[in-house]
Amino acid sequence: MFGRKKKTDVDEEPTSFFGDENDESVEIDEVEDDLDVAGDEFGDESEGPFDISEIDSDDPTAGRDGQRLDLGSVLVPMPTGGQLQVEMAPNGSPQAVHLVTEHGRITVAAYAAPKSPGQWREVVAELAQSLRDDNSAVSVENGPWGRELAAVTANMDLRFIGVDGPRWMVRCVVAGPSGSTAANAPLVAIARDILRDTVVNRGSEPHPVRTPLPVVLPQVLAEQLAAAHEQQQLAAAQQQQVDAQQQSAPPAPPAPPARPTPPPRSGESGSAMQQLGQ
């Protein structure tokens, strides 16, 4: 089966969220040495990620331990107690869907790739260089599908897991607080379990190599997001109307001057209480 190999197709890596950090990072030559050590071992063929053509069931959303969430290009199982976080592009289309757990965040995305596998090795080197340029500590480790890239940044710990398939590469990004992306951490175990039951649906449309395959939200979720977006726009419009009314309203009249306190009459001395006491 072709669904569990390693491949490499990543769009430009966003480095803006990588914080400035003074941790000593490995040189790129050291990363290449780690790559040679990590090897290209593949996972068990009974485990995913799977290509959609490998799914015998008429319902590809039926997962190993529950329903998969159909996101168009990827179908992923939801972790127990997990929540969805949708990242929107400037044009209003869904850009990424994050699975948020109590330990951290997991993002599974698919990218277009050529038929021949083996690009994940190149991507690891590119990611390592990008992270190193941001003063992050980087290490390449061997995981169930081969090479995994672990990084410690100023803002979070990261782990990148890549798997090649037929004309696609699936990439899993694990992000969380310090220590949460270690090889034996619960968050990484959850991410690997998700990948083992993930299905990639590349489709037949041509896509340039390393182009992210489109994310399509389920109808119910899309309707909820559309309703929330409409409410936000309505609230913003109402606030703009209030601001405009405040700016166009005439200024309030000035308060009348305070009346001066009359001086005491001639012949009077002391306070009123003193006078009453006389």
Secondary structure as UniProt FT lines:
FT   TURN            3..4
FT   TURN            16..17
FT   HELIX           28..38
FT   TURN            45..46
FT   STRAND          50..51
FT   HELIX           52..54
FT   TURN            60..61
FT   STRAND          67..70
FT   STRAND          74..77
FT   TURN            80..81
FT   STRAND          83..88
FT   TURN            90..91
FT   STRAND          94..100
FT   STRAND          105..112
FT   HELIX           120..133
FT   TURN            134..135
FT   STRAND          137..143
FT   TURN            144..145
FT   STRAND          146..152
FT   STRAND          157..165
FT   TURN            166..167
FT   STRAND          168..176
FT   TURN            178..181
FT   TURN            183..184
FT   HELIX           186..196
FT   STRAND          199..200
FT   TURN            209..210
FT   HELIX           219..248
FT   TURN            266..267
FT   HELIX           272..276
//
